[in-house]
Amino acid sequence: MTGPHTPPPETPPKGTSNKLIAAIVVIVVIAFVVPITLFLLLQPSEPTNGNGPPDEVPIGQFTQVHSITDTTATVEFGTLTPDTAPVWVKIVFSTDSLSGSYNFPSNSDGTTLTHHGVDIGTMVYRDYADDQVISSGDELLLSELSPSTDYTVKLVWVATGDLIDSIVFSTTA
């Protein structure tokens, strides 16, 4: 006669420990990758043309001032080379006795420029090509100007302070 029969020890089904390790690895990867991906996706986009202004000052000009009344005017841009995002330039707007600078808070069409120093008027940037760079035909719409006044509009490269171009006009009486 044989002794009492002891059943063999139970073994976990094959692959259970591998599945557990794989699940832990997936959870750890997701815990690290998802927040990093969301952080990178939610960063504000850089201006057109890369991470910052090119080293060289662009070449270009204003082409004309038109639609002048006693309190408004429209200044038209020509082509700037290389392509220039509006946030890389500032506008210096002056009369014989007053001067203020205006910056582009974004590259978007319809942006109202923010003034620093003296507020001589209101400027709105129109990006008619909607390409977020200053293109030929884009305009600055100027309002709240003084009648019978001479104005100078200067386009200045923010990185160096170099003058790109300037244009002069007078409002009507």
C-alpha positions in Angstrom: 0.0 0.0 0.0 1.2 3.4 -0.7 1.2 6.3 1.6 -1.2 9.2 1.6 -1.2 11.0 -1.7 -0.3 14.7 -1.7 -1.4 16.7 -4.6 1.4 18.5 -6.5 1.7 22.3 -5.6 -0.5 24.6 -7.7 1.4 26.6 -10.2 0.1 29.8 -11.6 -1.1 29.6 -15.2 1.7 30.2 -17.6 2.3 33.8 -18.6 0.6 35.4 -15.6 3.7 36.9 -14.2 4.7 38.2 -17.7 1.3 39.8 -18.1 1.7 41.5 -14.7 5.1 42.9 -15.6 3.9 44.1 -19.0 0.9 45.9 -17.3 3.2 47.6 -14.8 5.5 48.8 -17.6 2.6 50.2 -19.6 1.2 52.0 -16.6 4.7 53.5 -15.7 5.2 54.6 -19.4 1.8 56.2 -19.6 2.4 58.0 -16.2 5.5 59.6 -17.6 4.7 60.1 -21.3 1.2 61.5 -21.1 2.1 64.5 -18.9 5.2 65.3 -20.9 3.3 65.1 -24.2 0.5 67.4 -22.8 3.0 69.9 -21.5 4.7 70.1 -25.0 1.4 70.3 -26.9 0.1 73.1 -24.7 3.2 75.4 -25.1 2.5 78.6 -27.1 3.6 78.3 -30.7 6.7 80.2 -31.7 6.4 83.1 -34.2 6.6 82.1 -37.9 10.2 81.6 -39.0 11.5 79.6 -36.0 12.5 80.3 -32.5 13.3 84.0 -32.8 14.2 86.8 -35.0 16.9 86.2 -37.7 20.3 87.7 -37.0 20.0 90.0 -40.0 17.8 93.1 -40.0 15.1 92.8 -42.7 15.1 95.0 -45.7 11.8 96.5 -46.7 9.6 99.6 -46.5 6.2 101.2 -46.0 4.7 101.7 -49.5 2.1 104.4 -48.8 -0.2 106.2 -46.4 -3.8 106.5 -47.6 -7.3 107.0 -46.4 -6.2 110.0 -44.4 -8.8 112.0 -42.6 -8.6 114.5 -39.7 -8.3 111.6 -37.1 -7.4 108.4 -39.1 -4.9 107.1 -41.6 -3.8 103.8 -43.1 -0.1 102.9 -43.5 0.6 100.1 -46.0 3.6 97.8 -45.7 5.7 96.6 -48.6 7.6 93.3 -48.6 10.1 92.7 -45.9 13.0 90.3 -46.6 13.5 87.9 -45.0 9.9 87.1 -43.9 9.3 89.0 -40.7 6.9 88.2 -37.9 5.2 91.3 -36.5 6.3 90.6 -32.9 9.9 91.1 -34.1 9.4 94.7 -34.9 8.0 97.8 -33.1 6.5 101.0 -34.4 7.7 104.3 -33.2 5.0 106.9 -33.8 5.7 110.5 -33.3 4.6 114.1 -33.9 6.8 117.2 -33.7 6.4 117.2 -29.9 5.3 113.7 -28.9 6.8 110.2 -29.4 5.6 106.7 -28.3 6.5 103.2 -29.2 4.0 100.4 -30.0 4.6 96.7 -29.9 2.7 93.8 -31.6 1.4 91.5 -28.8 0.9 88.7 -31.4 1.3 87.9 -35.1 -2.5 87.7 -35.6 -4.7 89.7 -38.0 -6.7 92.4 -36.2 -4.2 92.8 -33.3 -4.3 96.1 -31.5 -0.8 97.3 -30.8 0.2 98.1 -27.2 1.8 101.5 -26.6 4.6 102.3 -24.3 5.3 105.9 -23.2 3.0 108.4 -24.9 -0.3 107.2 -26.4 -0.5 109.1 -29.7 -3.3 107.1 -31.2 -4.6 103.5 -31.7 -3.0 101.1 -34.1 -4.6 97.9 -35.4 -2.5 95.5 -37.6 -4.3 94.0 -40.6 -2.6 90.8 -41.9 -4.5 90.5 -45.2 -2.6 87.4 -46.3 -3.3 85.8 -42.9 0.2 84.3 -42.9 1.5 85.8 -39.6 4.3 87.7 -41.3 4.4 91.2 -42.6 3.5 91.0 -46.3 3.1 93.5 -49.0 -0.3 95.0 -48.7 -0.7 94.4 -44.9 -1.7 97.6 -43.1 -1.6 99.6 -39.9 -5.0 101.2 -39.3 -4.4 104.4 -37.2 -7.2 106.1 -35.4 -7.7 108.7 -32.6 -5.2 111.0 -34.3 -5.2 114.8 -34.0 -6.4 117.0 -36.9 -3.9 119.1 -38.8 -0.9 117.2 -37.4 2.3 115.9 -39.0 3.1 112.3 -38.0 6.1 110.0 -38.5 5.8 106.2 -38.4 9.0 104.3 -38.0 9.5 100.5 -38.3 12.2 99.3 -35.9 13.9 95.9 -35.5 13.3 94.9 -31.9 16.5 92.8 -31.5 18.9 95.6 -32.4 16.9 98.9 -32.5 17.9 99.4 -36.2 15.5 101.5 -38.3 14.0 99.5 -41.1 12.0 102.3 -42.7 9.9 105.4 -41.9 7.1 107.3 -43.5 5.7 110.8 -42.9 2.1 112.0 -43.4 -0.3 114.8 -42.2 -3.9 114.6 -41.1 -6.4 116.9 -42.6 -7.9 119.9 -40.8 
